[in-house]
Amino acid sequence: MSYRSFSFPSGVHSVAVAPFYEESVESQCDDVDWGKDCLPPTKTVLDLKMYEDYLENFLMLSSISGLVLLGTTTESPCLSKEEQIGLVNTAKTVTKNKLFLTAGIGGSNTLECIKMAIELRGLCNGFMVTVPPYNKPVSRGMIAHCIACAGHDPTYRYLKGYSDLQNYPFMIYNIPSRTGVNMSPKEIVEVALKCPNVCAVKEASGNISQVDELCQLTRDFENFKVFAGDDSMLLSTCSVGGHGVISVIANAYPNEMTLLYKKCAEGKFSEGLELHNMLSPLIKAIFCETNPVPIKTLMCMNRLYEYPTVRLPMVKLSDENYERLYKSKTQFEKNLKKYNDSRRSDFERKQYD
């Protein structure tokens, strides 16, 4: 089986943000006296209708290449299995195969990751397997986990549908800051050589030397893609041979991130640097607190979502950081207008030359 059989599209893949709203459950607690100083009890409800509207009326009108669901940006650790499947199913229904859908199967339990992948067959185009968090496996464990999730471990053949996973492209997600372990380029290559359907990496180590090494080692792997795992690393990742970004900021500014990618893909790095410098302060601002709290707040500022509600242990953005985010957004949009006006003037000037 050759690498030609599997591929993720180059470009910008937006990481889904799960919208919630608060619903009172006071009626279910009639036997409790909450007292005058207590707020009524509420629960957070996943708003699939809001997500459907967002996809249909905003993201689907943009120029991004794909959508990644069930990452930490989606607050997947706080979603039930039913909610996770519902979110992916909603995306499939709305996008109608016009966007490449990748489902995350991150977790510390290999068997449960495999079962989720099997459950999501037919609802997505590919999978993203995260280096296991919390239990900090050694090199052999990381490699074995990725091989098993990609459908190549005979131990799991007893699971109905397990062999089907070999028919889906897999992306490895390396993020040492969340998992506590770093998967080296050589370890990633070892997995890719054993599993032809492992054909991409979301590299979020923040180490450009590691990204460079990975690009060099996989240069001759047909259709193998290396994606930046941080918005701020798109320009530098493309400069050493990368193929795009798995993006958080693209939830609010998909076309701007896509334009930055296209400049890099065309080798116009000086023009790309101009866009990078314009986006950089806003990208820093959306990580002023733990993701996805700031990006969800920004999406509400832009009226893409109605509520910035998150589930514990995430909490709403502090007042101080809200102000910082708002200022960064305002300045970015002023700079963007100047940039677009300048491009328009240049185009009109060429028309008359």
URKA-V931243 format. One record per residue. N is the residue number from 1. RES is the residue in one small letter. OMEGA is omega in whole degrees, -180 to 180 (* if undefined). BURIAL is 1 if it has 24 or more other C-alpha atoms within 12 Angstrom, else 0. D_LAST is the distance of its C-alpha to the last C-alpha in Angstrom with 1 decimal. Layout:
N/RES/OMEGA/BURIAL/D_LAST + N/RES/OMEGA/BURIAL/D_LAST
This chain:
1/m/-175/0/53.5 + 2/s/177/0/50.1 + 3/y/-180/1/47.3 + 4/r/-176/0/45.2 + 5/s/-173/0/47.3 + 6/f/179/1/46.0 + 7/s/167/1/42.8 + 8/f/179/1/41.1 + 9/p/175/1/37.4 + 10/s/176/1/35.1 + 11/g/-176/1/33.2 + 12/v/175/1/34.4 + 13/h/-180/1/37.9 + 14/s/178/1/38.9 + 15/v/-173/1/42.6 + 16/a/173/1/44.3 + 17/v/-176/1/45.8 + 18/a/178/1/49.0 + 19/p/177/1/49.2 + 20/f/167/1/52.7 + 21/y/-179/0/54.5 + 22/e/-179/0/57.9 + 23/e/180/0/60.7 + 24/s/175/0/64.1 + 25/v/-178/0/67.1 + 26/e/-178/0/69.7 + 27/s/179/0/71.4 + 28/q/-176/0/72.2 + 29/c/-174/0/74.0 + 30/d/-176/0/76.5 + 31/d/-178/0/79.3 + 32/v/175/0/77.5 + 33/d/-175/0/77.8 + 34/w/178/0/74.5 + 35/g/-174/0/75.6 + 36/k/-177/0/73.8 + 37/d/-177/0/71.8 + 38/c/174/0/70.4 + 39/l/178/0/67.1 + 40/p/-179/0/67.5 + 41/p/179/0/67.0 + 42/t/172/0/63.7 + 43/k/178/0/62.1 + 44/t/-177/0/58.5 + 45/v/176/1/57.4 + 46/l/-175/1/54.5 + 47/d/-179/1/52.3 + 48/l/179/1/51.0 + 49/k/178/0/49.8 + 50/m/180/1/47.5 + 51/y/177/1/46.2 + 52/e/179/1/45.6 + 53/d/180/1/43.6 + 54/y/180/1/41.5 + 55/l/-173/1/40.7 + 56/e/-172/0/40.1 + 57/n/-180/0/38.0 + 58/f/-171/1/36.1 + 59/l/-180/1/36.3 + 60/m/179/1/36.1 + 61/l/-178/0/32.8 + 62/s/-176/1/31.3 + 63/s/180/1/30.0 + 64/i/-177/1/32.9 + 65/s/-175/1/34.8 + 66/g/-178/1/38.4 + 67/l/178/1/41.1 + 68/v/-177/1/44.0 + 69/l/174/1/47.2 + 70/l/168/1/50.4 + 71/g/178/1/49.3 + 72/t/175/1/50.5 + 73/t/178/1/47.5 + 74/t/-175/1/49.1 + 75/e/-176/1/52.4 + 76/s/178/1/54.0 + 77/p/-178/1/57.1 + 78/c/178/1/57.9 + 79/l/174/1/57.3 + 80/s/178/0/60.1 + 81/k/180/0/59.9 + 82/e/179/0/59.6 + 83/e/179/1/56.8 + 84/q/179/1/54.9 + 85/i/179/1/55.3 + 86/g/-180/1/54.4 + 87/l/179/1/51.1 + 88/v/180/1/50.1 + 89/n/177/1/51.3 + 90/t/179/1/49.2 + 91/a/180/1/46.0 + 92/k/-178/1/46.8 + 93/t/-176/0/47.5 + 94/v/-173/1/44.3 + 95/t/176/1/41.8 + 96/k/177/0/43.2 + 97/n/178/0/42.2 + 98/k/173/0/38.5 + 99/l/176/1/38.9 + 100/f/-177/1/40.8 + 101/l/177/1/43.9 + 102/t/179/1/45.8 + 103/a/177/1/49.2 + 104/g/177/1/50.6 + 105/i/-180/1/54.2 + 106/g/177/1/54.9 + 107/g/-178/1/58.5 + 108/s/-177/1/61.4 + 109/n/-176/1/63.5 + 110/t/-178/1/62.4 + 111/l/-180/1/64.4 + 112/e/176/0/62.9 + 113/c/180/1/59.4 + 114/i/-180/1/60.2 + 115/k/178/1/61.8 + 116/m/178/1/58.7 + 117/a/179/1/56.5 + 118/i/-180/1/58.8 + 119/e/-174/1/58.8 + 120/l/176/1/55.0 + 121/r/178/1/54.7 + 122/g/180/1/52.8 + 123/l/-178/1/51.1 + 124/c/-179/1/48.5 + 125/n/-179/1/46.5 + 126/g/-177/1/47.6 + 127/f/174/1/49.6 + 128/m/-179/1/49.2 + 129/v/-178/1/52.4 + 130/t/170/1/52.8 + 131/v/-172/1/54.9 + 132/p/179/1/58.1 + 133/p/172/1/58.3 + 134/y/-176/0/61.4 + 135/n/169/0/63.8 + 136/k/180/1/61.9 + 137/p/174/1/62.7 + 138/v/-176/0/63.0 + 139/s/-178/0/60.7 + 140/r/-180/0/62.9 + 141/g/178/0/62.8 + 142/m/-179/1/59.0 + 143/i/-179/1/58.7 + 144/a/179/1/61.4 + 145/h/-179/1/60.0 + 146/c/179/1/56.6 + 147/i/-179/1/58.2 + 148/a/-179/1/60.5 + 149/c/-179/1/57.8 + 150/a/174/1/55.8 + 151/g/-173/1/58.7 + 152/h/178/1/60.2 + 153/d/-177/1/63.4 + 154/p/-180/0/66.4 + 155/t/-173/0/68.3 + 156/y/-179/1/66.5 + 157/r/178/0/66.8 + 158/y/180/0/69.5 + 159/l/179/0/66.7 + 160/k/180/0/65.8 + 161/g/-177/0/62.1 + 162/y/-178/1/61.8 + 163/s/178/1/60.8 + 164/d/-178/1/57.9 + 165/l/178/1/56.1 + 166/q/-180/1/55.5 + 167/n/-180/1/53.1 + 168/y/174/1/50.8 + 169/p/179/1/48.3 + 170/f/176/1/49.3 + 171/m/175/1/47.5 + 172/i/179/1/49.5 + 173/y/179/1/48.8 + 174/n/-179/1/49.8 + 175/i/-176/1/50.0 + 176/p/-177/1/52.7 + 177/s/179/0/52.4 + 178/r/-174/1/53.8 + 179/t/-179/1/56.0 + 180/g/177/0/57.6 + 181/v/-180/1/57.0 + 182/n/177/1/54.2 + 183/m/-174/1/53.7 + 184/s/176/1/52.7 + 185/p/-180/1/50.1 + 186/k/178/0/53.1 + 187/e/177/1/54.9 + 188/i/179/1/51.8 + 189/v/178/1/51.5 + 190/e/177/1/55.3 + 191/v/-177/1/54.8 + 192/a/179/1/51.9 + 193/l/-180/1/53.8 + 194/k/-176/1/56.7 + 195/c/-179/1/54.7 + 196/p/-179/1/51.9 + 197/n/170/1/50.7 + 198/v/-167/1/50.1 + 199/c/178/1/46.5 + 200/a/177/1/44.7 + 201/v/166/1/45.3 + 202/k/-172/1/44.3 + 203/e/-177/1/44.7 + 204/a/177/1/45.4 + 205/s/-176/1/47.5 + 206/g/-177/1/44.8 + 207/n/-175/1/45.4 + 208/i/177/1/42.3 + 209/s/178/0/44.7 + 210/q/176/1/46.4 + 211/v/179/1/43.1 + 212/d/180/1/42.1 + 213/e/-180/1/45.6 + 214/l/178/1/45.4 + 215/c/179/1/42.1 + 216/q/-177/0/43.5 + 217/l/-176/1/46.7 + 218/t/-176/1/45.1 + 219/r/-177/0/42.3 + 220/d/176/0/44.2 + 221/f/-175/1/45.3 + 222/e/178/0/43.2 + 223/n/175/1/41.5 + 224/f/-174/1/43.0 + 225/k/174/1/40.8 + 226/v/-178/1/40.9 + 227/f/172/1/39.7 + 228/a/178/1/39.5 + 229/g/177/1/42.3 + 230/d/179/1/40.8 + 231/d/-177/1/37.5 + 232/s/-176/1/37.2 + 233/m/-177/1/37.6 + 234/l/-177/1/34.7 + 235/l/-177/1/32.4 + 236/s/179/1/35.2 + 237/t/179/1/36.8 + 238/c/-177/1/33.6 + 239/s/178/1/33.3 + 240/v/174/1/36.6 + 241/g/179/1/36.1 + 242/g/-170/1/36.7 + 243/h/180/1/35.5 + 244/g/-175/1/34.9 + 245/v/168/1/37.0 + 246/i/-160/1/39.8 + 247/s/173/1/38.5 + 248/v/-176/1/40.2 + 249/i/180/1/37.2 + 250/a/174/1/35.6 + 251/n/-179/1/38.2 + 252/a/-177/1/36.3 + 253/y/-176/1/32.7 + 254/p/-177/1/32.3 + 255/n/-180/1/28.6 + 256/e/177/1/27.9 + 257/m/179/1/30.4 + 258/t/178/1/28.9 + 259/l/177/1/25.4 + 260/l/178/1/27.1 + 261/y/-177/1/29.0 + 262/k/177/1/25.9 + 263/k/179/1/24.2 + 264/c/-178/1/27.5 + 265/a/179/1/28.0 + 266/e/-180/0/24.6 + 267/g/-180/0/25.7 + 268/k/-171/0/23.2 + 269/f/178/1/26.0 + 270/s/176/0/24.3 + 271/e/177/0/22.2 + 272/g/179/1/25.5 + 273/l/178/1/27.3 + 274/e/178/0/25.3 + 275/l/179/1/26.3 + 276/h/-179/1/29.8 + 277/n/179/1/30.3 + 278/m/-178/1/29.2 + 279/l/-170/1/31.7 + 280/s/180/1/34.5 + 281/p/179/1/36.3 + 282/l/177/1/36.5 + 283/i/177/1/37.7 + 284/k/-178/1/40.4 + 285/a/-179/1/41.4 + 286/i/173/1/42.0 + 287/f/178/1/44.5 + 288/c/170/1/46.3 + 289/e/-174/1/49.2 + 290/t/174/1/50.2 + 291/n/15/1/47.7 + 292/p/-174/1/47.4 + 293/v/-178/1/48.5 + 294/p/-178/1/45.3 + 295/i/178/1/42.9 + 296/k/177/1/45.1 + 297/t/178/1/45.1 + 298/l/179/1/41.3 + 299/m/175/1/41.1 + 300/c/176/1/43.4 + 301/m/-179/0/41.2 + 302/n/178/0/38.3 + 303/r/176/0/40.7 + 304/l/173/1/40.6 + 305/y/-179/1/44.3 + 306/e/-176/1/47.0 + 307/y/176/1/49.3 + 308/p/-174/1/49.0 + 309/t/174/1/52.5 + 310/v/178/1/53.5 + 311/r/174/1/56.8 + 312/l/15/0/59.2 + 313/p/173/0/59.1 + 314/m/177/1/55.5 + 315/v/-175/0/55.5 + 316/k/-178/1/53.0 + 317/l/178/1/50.6 + 318/s/180/0/52.1 + 319/d/-179/0/51.1 + 320/e/-179/0/49.9 + 321/n/173/1/47.6 + 322/y/180/1/46.5 + 323/e/179/0/45.2 + 324/r/-179/1/43.5 + 325/l/-179/1/41.8 + 326/y/179/1/40.7 + 327/k/180/0/39.2 + 328/s/178/1/37.3 + 329/k/-179/1/36.0 + 330/t/-180/0/34.9 + 331/q/179/0/33.1 + 332/f/-178/1/31.4 + 333/e/174/0/30.1 + 334/k/180/0/28.8 + 335/n/180/0/27.0 + 336/l/179/1/25.7 + 337/k/178/0/24.2 + 338/k/-180/0/22.4 + 339/y/180/0/21.2 + 340/n/177/0/20.0 + 341/d/180/0/18.3 + 342/s/179/0/16.4 + 343/r/-180/0/15.4 + 344/r/179/0/14.4 + 345/s/178/0/12.3 + 346/d/179/0/10.5 + 347/f/-179/0/10.0 + 348/e/-180/0/8.8 + 349/r/-180/0/6.2 + 350/k/-180/0/5.0 + 351/q/-177/0/5.7 + 352/y/180/0/3.8 + 353/d/*/0/0.0
